[in-house]
């Protein structure tokens, strides 16, 4: 992919996310700690955000980096991990220790409720062995 195409895709995706969430470029810049001029440069197709800023954008919007910059689709997805699993992991990593503890506690509670478990006997046996 050529650089100008990548810049266009990033600008289009950031613009879409801003519109969907009714956020101004200035508010976004303030929230992620960059100059509003940087965002103007991206939207004018004069430059692209650094990879670190793309991560900041993804974290802010609660999306995957590949939702902003499609070059991440082939290089940064962990093989065998679904998109939902990646989202769960990203959200977990954004939490402080209290949040992580609460999330793990809640997930433990949910796995004890039959309605949330897969209909897989092997998995239930494995889970019950973990509890023993």
PyMOL commands that set and color helices and strands:
alter all, ss='L'
color gray80, all
select helices_A, chain A and resi 3-21+25-32+36-43+51-61+65-67+72-75+83-94+97-111+114-116+121-131
alter helices_A, ss='H'
color red, helices_A
deselect
rebuild
show_as cartoon
